[in-house]
Amino acid sequence: MAEDSTAVGMNNSTKQALESRALAPRFYTTNCEEIGRYDIDPVREEWDAMMAAFELDTNREHFKQNYEFDPETLDADPELKAEFLDLLVSSITAEYSGCVLYQEIESKVGDPEIAKLFRYMARDESRHAGFINRALNKLGVAVDLSVLKRDKEYTYFRPKFIFYATYLSEKIGYARYITIYRHLERHPERRFHPIFKWFLEWCNDEFAHGEAFALLMRANPKLLTGYNKLFIRMFLVLVYTTMYVRDHSRPKLYEAFGMDVTEFDHTVFDITTEISKQVFPMTLNTRDPKFQRGLERLLDLNIRLDGLEGAKGVGATFKRLTLQVGIGTTILRLFLLPTIPNQMPKQVAMQPAW
């Protein structure tokens, strides 16, 4: 995004949230009218139970709670502080992206029941984004959400792509939060910021949002058959590889947690894979050594590409193009690895299993 007069006085967190880098969270728009034509009658009983749970809103008071934190605590380790801030800014961008998308769907979708679902999910995502922003504000770097909504570049996705990508991101969000929460329960001395105490209830919101998309896909099985299986496979590869590369760019953060970042990612993959059997027709074998080698190659190529940032000249342009081709080729190879068929999707579970 080119800098203009609106960027004058904007803090670095807001500028970072506005960036459109390859691995940065994006804002999306879609064909809301098409979503309004999706059928929910085939899952009516489960739908009514889900909506009752959303209406109950057990986390109503959770994100209103305050905590004490001395921001100077992080100043002793500038690298950790930078990576923690990067995590928070990336997280608030993703949460607010969901809020904005769900609000748009709610306002434009024709079916009042589907509109109500997206209103509930927008409510939850707004709370999450607001809570992260309070944490950023205590550190003096809150994101200007009004600027983010107005100026962030939007990407159009077809509704089914929104469903595949958002289902995965919600379930991965759950798996990440619960894995970190359980680890810090066992090692409270590693909890360097109080925000991690909120992760249990938070991850349950993520789980519930994923269930909503699973239910919509199960009610409309054409989204899960035919050529759509290729799209699902593509999104599995893209979402998993993006998470892997992004996490490995924050080594000090996971060192502070006392976690091995590679094993953390594979644990998250394992949990997400098990959950996704409820709806997706296949899963990836993320423990396959070939898959791991592909992830490592992607990480290496991205590190080398980042090293060329700001470099000019024909040589730098050629190297950049070569690395981008290498990234694309590696992703294609991961896409072509054998998958594990899932013949018997599990029924949607309304409560987290981990």
Buried (B, 14 or more C-beta within 10 A) or exposed (E): EEEEEEBEEBBEBBBBBBBEEEBBBBBBBBBBEEBBEBEBEEBEEBBEEBBEBBEEEEBEEBBEEEEEBEEEEBEEBEEBBBBBBBBBBBBBBBBBBBBBBBBBBBEBBEBEEBBBBBBBBBBBBBBBBBBBBBBBEBBEBBBBBEBBBEBBEBEEBEBBBBBBBBBBBBBBBBBBBBBBBBBBEEEEEBBBBBBBBBBBBBBBBBBBBBBBBBBBBBBBBEBBEEEBBEBBBBBBBBBBBBBBBBBBBBEBBBBBBEBEBBEBBBBBBBBBBBBBBBBBBBBBBBEBEEBBEBBBBBBBBBEBBEEBEEEEEEEEEEBBEEBEEBBEEBBEBBBEBEBEEBEEBBEBEBEBEE
